[in-house]
Amino acid sequence: MTELAVSLETAALFAGGTELAQRCRALDWSATSLGPVDDWPRALRTAVRMALECPFPINMWCGPELLLIYNDAYRDVLGANTPRHSADPGGKYGAKFGRRSRRCST
């Protein structure tokens, strides 16, 4: 997806010039279990925007597949385990992340 093809809602949610913001704008969210950004509940868009703007490490496991959404500061926490893309299913990164996320979501 090119920058020109990004919806206004997606561009506003993932504003900024950071690498993570650019990757999130380029991601085809409609191909994920969260669906198109335009269809996300306002509460989810607000939480994601606040997390991305926060200078402290924040991650969220969202939707039925526990898609990982995190901010730039959280990349340091992940270290070598940094997912190539935001919105990858949490279980993809092994039991270490899966156990933590399921414990927090139940």
Secondary structure, DSSP 8 states (H G I E B T S, - for coil): --GGGS-HHHHHHT-SSSHHHHHHHHS-GGGSTT--GGGS-HHHHHHHHHHHH-SS--EEEETTTTEEEE-TTHHHHHGGG--SSTT-BGGGG-HHHHHHHHHHH-
